[in-house]
Amino acid sequence: MLALLQEEPGADVVEAALDLAEMSCVNVSEVLQKAEQHGIDTDGLEIDLEALGVRLHAFDIGDARVAADLWHATRSAGLSLGDRACLALARKLGGVVVTADTRWAELEGIDIPVEIVR
């Protein structure tokens, strides 16, 4: 989502996937923070995301457990809690993670498909 908002390489891939996108509210928080860091007005951004077709998901205790369990398999790549929240949602929904972070392509043993956008 950040690649799209900041018009970075891979934004076109993200834009094409919006109508099927699912997003953890943990990751919405990251997007809001990063956008504000770059001087973007975030008032109503979550409403805009939903208007674009992005379905937002609360981060519950089950997600917290999965994200914590993923730490072992992702620590060598240095993935953050937000990264693992994204992976946890993809695992729960049986989806594909779309990211610009090339470190995710190196993940092994997580059994979650990852698509790198650039």
Beta strands, then each sheet from edge to edge (+ up, - down):
strand 1: 22-24
strand 2: 55-57
strand 3: 97-99
strand 4: 114-116
sheet 1: 1+ 2+
sheet 2: 3+ 4+
end
